[in-house]
């Protein structure tokens, strides 16, 4: 059964890359939820507590990434002053610190919902999902003709 689920996730993810941006993100998010659910083997009680915490964290992280991305896009190291570059470095370090604080908050919150062993497993499962997603993206780009 697990093999069938993983196979379906792979097929869906490859087809997701052909979708417009918003739909692709939603499909990837759904695949991630299915992947985590399968790999963590959450009980119904654990899942009921886990998902609201995890989803809130993911929303906060996404907002943080969007804000960071917007700031980085505005930077051009060739045209900014040294003072602006120093401020950009300070902002970058603050961004990384905030990311780490959000991760710490997530772990603290999840400890009220699931055992510590499952939190460790979650970290491994997230890395595994990201790795598989990147592999599929590389395959998709390799197979897609260049314009």
CORVENJO-V812338 format. One record per backbone hydrogen bond with DSSP energy under -1.0 kcal/mol. NH is the residue of the N-H (numbers start at 1). CO is the residue of the C=O. E is the energy in kcal/mol with one decimal. If there is no record, write none. Layout:
NH;CO;E  NH;CO;E
This chain:
5;1;-2.2  6;2;-2.5  7;3;-2.3  8;4;-2.6  9;5;-2.4  10;6;-2.3  11;7;-2.3  12;8;-2.8  13;9;-2.5  14;10;-2.1  15;11;-1.9  16;12;-1.7  17;13;-1.0  18;15;-1.2  19;16;-1.7  24;20;-2.5  25;21;-2.3  26;22;-2.0  27;23;-2.4  28;24;-2.6  29;25;-2.5  30;26;-2.4  31;27;-2.3  32;28;-2.5  33;29;-2.3  34;30;-2.3  35;31;-2.7  36;32;-2.8  37;33;-2.7  38;34;-2.4  39;35;-2.6  40;36;-2.8  41;37;-1.2  47;43;-3.0  48;44;-2.1  49;45;-1.3  50;46;-3.4  51;47;-2.1  54;50;-2.8  55;51;-3.0  56;52;-1.9  57;53;-2.1  58;54;-2.5  59;55;-2.2  60;56;-2.2  61;57;-2.7  62;58;-2.3  63;59;-2.2  64;60;-2.2  65;61;-2.7  66;62;-2.5  67;63;-2.4  68;64;-2.4  69;65;-2.7  70;66;-2.4  71;67;-2.0  72;68;-2.3  73;69;-2.2  74;70;-1.2  79;76;-2.1  80;76;-1.6  85;81;-2.1  86;82;-2.4  87;83;-2.1  88;84;-2.3  89;85;-2.2  90;86;-2.2  91;87;-2.6  92;88;-2.4  93;89;-2.4  94;90;-2.1  95;91;-2.5  96;92;-2.4  97;93;-2.2  98;94;-2.5  99;95;-2.3  100;96;-2.1  101;97;-2.3  102;98;-2.3  103;99;-2.0  104;100;-2.3  105;101;-2.6  106;102;-2.3  107;103;-2.2  108;104;-2.4  109;105;-2.5  110;106;-3.1  111;107;-1.9  112;109;-1.3  113;110;-2.0  114;110;-3.1  119;115;-1.3  120;116;-2.3  121;117;-2.1  122;118;-2.3  123;119;-1.9  124;120;-1.7  125;121;-2.9  126;122;-2.9  127;123;-1.8  128;124;-2.4  129;125;-2.7  130;126;-2.6  131;127;-2.5  132;128;-2.4  133;129;-2.7  134;130;-2.5  135;131;-2.2  136;132;-2.4  137;133;-2.3  138;134;-2.6  139;135;-2.3  140;136;-2.6  141;137;-2.7  142;138;-2.4  143;139;-2.3  144;140;-1.6
